Amino acid sequence: TLFEMMNNGALLLDVRTKKEYNAGHAKKSINIPVAQIPAEYKTLDKEIPIVIVCESGARSAQVVRFVKKMGYKAYNGGGWRTFKDLDAN
């Protein structure tokens, strides 16, 4: 499951805008807004699976398709609130 992946070190990537992210986000997440993904995706480690979230799952689905084409292991986590209660490491 995605939760098991998170517990095993997967990265939680929130692709909402900075404003949305700052208003509330999962403790374990990092934020790279959708518009910045083409410029910043290379900063992500290809060896670590990425669970991508947004508000509803639509933007994260776009980013999953993009980064998978670039050789990343990426999964759509849907809405970020699903992961908000995961303990921060």
Backbone as CSV, one residue per row, in Angstrom:
resi,resn,N_x,N_y,N_z,CA_x,CA_y,CA_z,C_x,C_y,C_z
1,THR,0.835,-1.198,0.000,0.000,0.000,0.000,0.876,1.256,0.000
2,LEU,0.260,2.376,-0.260,1.018,3.634,-0.246,1.509,3.959,1.156
3,PHE,0.730,3.585,2.181,1.163,3.851,3.559,2.398,3.025,3.905
4,GLU,2.429,1.776,3.447,3.612,0.940,3.674,4.819,1.543,2.967
5,MET,4.595,2.038,1.757,5.689,2.681,1.028,6.217,3.876,1.812
6,MET,5.297,4.667,2.370,5.719,5.834,3.158,6.541,5.387,4.369
7,ASN,6.102,4.324,5.021,6.822,3.815,6.190,8.178,3.239,5.817
8,ASN,8.346,2.879,4.540,9.614,2.328,4.067,10.473,3.358,3.349
9,GLY,10.177,4.638,3.558,11.058,5.683,3.057,10.675,6.367,1.766
10,ALA,9.477,6.104,1.250,9.052,6.809,0.035,8.916,8.300,0.335
11,LEU,9.090,9.098,-0.695,8.969,10.548,-0.577,7.515,10.948,-0.814
12,LEU,6.994,11.841,0.016,5.657,12.387,-0.181,5.812,13.771,-0.799
13,LEU,5.394,13.886,-2.049,5.539,15.127,-2.805,4.178,15.775,-2.995
14,ASP,4.029,16.980,-2.477,2.787,17.749,-2.595,2.979,18.749,-3.728
15,VAL,2.126,18.675,-4.756,2.314,19.520,-5.939,1.336,20.696,-6.003
16,ARG,0.708,21.014,-4.871,-0.164,22.196,-4.824,0.695,23.455,-4.806
17,THR,0.044,24.594,-4.957,0.768,25.863,-4.923,1.368,26.090,-3.531
18,LYS,2.350,26.982,-3.463,2.967,27.315,-2.160,1.899,27.812,-1.181
19,LYS,0.967,28.641,-1.679,-0.084,29.185,-0.820,-0.949,28.059,-0.248
20,GLU,-1.355,27.120,-1.103,-2.161,25.980,-0.644,-1.376,25.150,0.377
21,TYR,-0.110,24.896,0.060,0.748,24.080,0.929,0.922,24.746,2.295
22,ASN,1.173,26.038,2.280,1.380,26.771,3.533,0.123,26.824,4.393
23,ALA,-1.041,26.682,3.774,-2.300,26.701,4.516,-2.556,25.379,5.240
24,GLY,-1.811,24.345,4.869,-1.945,23.047,5.514,-1.344,21.962,4.656
25,HIS,-0.563,21.073,5.262,0.067,19.993,4.502,0.438,18.832,5.423
26,ALA,0.732,17.701,4.819,1.177,16.533,5.571,2.587,16.805,6.100
27,LYS,2.836,16.410,7.340,4.122,16.690,7.985,5.315,16.172,7.191
28,LYS,5.153,14.993,6.595,6.283,14.357,5.914,6.510,14.869,4.490
29,SER,5.654,15.745,4.015,5.708,16.111,2.597,6.722,17.199,2.284
30,ILE,7.131,17.200,1.006,7.876,18.336,0.463,6.978,18.952,-0.606
31,ASN,7.209,20.221,-0.918,6.341,20.925,-1.858,7.118,21.374,-3.083
32,ILE,6.675,20.891,-4.231,7.128,21.427,-5.518,5.845,21.623,-6.328
33,PRO,5.405,22.873,-6.490,4.165,23.124,-7.243,4.241,22.573,-8.667
34,VAL,3.087,22.171,-9.197,3.015,21.599,-10.546,3.807,22.414,-11.558
35,ALA,3.635,23.725,-11.540,4.288,24.590,-12.531,5.817,24.512,-12.462
36,GLN,6.358,24.121,-11.312,7.817,24.055,-11.150,8.380,22.656,-11.398
37,ILE,7.514,21.653,-11.549,7.978,20.275,-11.732,8.936,20.124,-12.922
38,PRO,8.624,20.684,-14.104,9.556,20.491,-15.232,10.968,21.001,-14.942
39,ALA,11.078,22.044,-14.121,12.388,22.614,-13.808,13.049,21.914,-12.616
40,GLU,12.256,21.342,-11.716,12.816,20.849,-10.459,12.776,19.336,-10.252
41,TYR,12.124,18.589,-11.149,11.994,17.154,-10.894,13.342,16.450,-10.787
42,LYS,14.358,16.990,-11.442,15.681,16.339,-11.416,16.327,16.383,-10.041
43,THR,15.782,17.202,-9.122,16.326,17.250,-7.764,15.858,16.043,-6.946
44,LEU,14.893,15.291,-7.468,14.363,14.124,-6.764,15.239,12.894,-7.035
45,ASP,15.327,12.017,-6.054,16.146,10.808,-6.159,15.375,9.719,-6.902
46,LYS,15.930,9.241,-8.030,15.251,8.212,-8.826,15.155,6.878,-8.100
47,GLU,15.979,6.682,-7.074,15.977,5.409,-6.352,14.880,5.330,-5.297
48,ILE,14.272,6.454,-4.972,13.255,6.491,-3.918,11.872,6.635,-4.551
49,PRO,10.943,5.716,-4.236,9.585,5.864,-4.769,8.966,7.180,-4.292
50,ILE,8.112,7.754,-5.124,7.484,9.038,-4.807,5.965,8.866,-4.796
51,VAL,5.354,9.254,-3.687,3.896,9.300,-3.604,3.531,10.776,-3.777
52,ILE,2.758,11.060,-4.822,2.461,12.443,-5.178,1.012,12.772,-4.816
53,VAL,0.837,13.908,-4.124,-0.495,14.330,-3.683,-0.768,15.779,-4.086
54,CYS,-2.056,16.132,-4.098,-2.480,17.516,-4.323,-3.758,17.721,-3.523
55,GLU,-4.698,18.459,-4.034,-5.958,18.649,-3.304,-6.908,17.476,-3.533
56,SER,-7.068,17.085,-4.804,-8.062,16.055,-5.131,-7.483,14.819,-5.807
57,GLY,-6.287,14.944,-6.369,-5.692,13.835,-7.109,-5.519,14.121,-8.588
58,ALA,-6.087,15.226,-9.086,-5.996,15.551,-10.515,-4.605,16.052,-10.898
59,ARG,-4.090,17.028,-10.166,-2.749,17.554,-10.469,-1.692,16.494,-10.209
60,SER,-1.876,15.735,-9.136,-0.881,14.702,-8.834,-0.861,13.644,-9.945
61,ALA,-2.011,13.338,-10.530,-2.057,12.371,-11.636,-1.224,12.868,-12.818
62,GLN,-1.312,14.162,-13.116,-0.512,14.744,-14.207,0.978,14.598,-13.916
63,VAL,1.368,14.896,-12.676,2.781,14.854,-12.316,3.284,13.413,-12.302
64,VAL,2.455,12.473,-11.843,2.845,11.058,-11.866,3.171,10.647,-13.299
65,ARG,2.294,10.982,-14.237,2.543,10.622,-15.642,3.860,11.223,-16.129
66,PHE,4.107,12.471,-15.798,5.318,13.160,-16.248,6.574,12.517,-15.669
67,VAL,6.635,12.348,-14.355,7.877,11.837,-13.757,8.110,10.366,-14.080
68,LYS,7.037,9.601,-14.291,7.213,8.203,-14.710,7.915,8.147,-16.065
69,LYS,7.551,9.065,-16.973,8.208,9.123,-18.283,9.695,9.424,-18.143
70,MET,10.052,10.102,-17.045,11.442,10.471,-16.800,12.188,9.381,-16.009
71,GLY,11.518,8.277,-15.759,12.184,7.151,-15.125,12.031,7.028,-13.618
72,TYR,11.117,7.781,-13.037,10.891,7.717,-11.590,9.806,6.703,-11.253
73,LYS,9.877,6.164,-10.045,8.816,5.298,-9.529,7.837,6.213,-8.800
74,ALA,6.694,6.487,-9.413,5.762,7.464,-8.852,4.357,6.894,-8.777
75,TYR,3.638,7.302,-7.734,2.297,6.808,-7.468,1.398,7.975,-7.076
76,ASN,0.148,7.937,-7.521,-0.792,9.003,-7.185,-1.415,8.715,-5.818
77,GLY,-1.117,9.580,-4.856,-1.682,9.435,-3.520,-3.019,10.144,-3.364
78,GLY,-3.474,10.861,-4.414,-4.743,11.568,-4.336,-4.638,12.824,-3.486
79,GLY,-5.629,13.035,-2.644,-5.660,14.227,-1.799,-4.672,14.144,-0.643
80,TRP,-4.015,15.240,-0.346,-2.962,15.269,0.678,-3.464,14.914,2.069
81,ARG,-4.733,15.175,2.343,-5.260,14.941,3.701,-5.188,13.475,4.110
82,THR,-5.162,12.575,3.134,-5.028,11.146,3.427,-3.755,10.877,4.225
83,PHE,-2.731,11.699,4.003,-1.411,11.475,4.618,-1.081,12.454,5.738
84,LYS,-2.032,13.344,6.071,-1.682,14.418,7.018,-1.364,13.928,8.416
85,ASP,-1.854,12.748,8.784,-1.616,12.266,10.128,-0.429,11.321,10.256
86,LEU,0.284,11.103,9.164,1.484,10.269,9.262,2.494,10.971,10.159
87,ASP,3.140,10.227,11.003,4.142,10.822,11.895,5.327,11.318,11.091
88,ALA,5.833,12.469,11.460,7.033,12.999,10.818,8.236,12.215,11.326
89,ASN,9.141,11.920,10.435,10.389,11.216,10.828,11.494,12.207,11.057
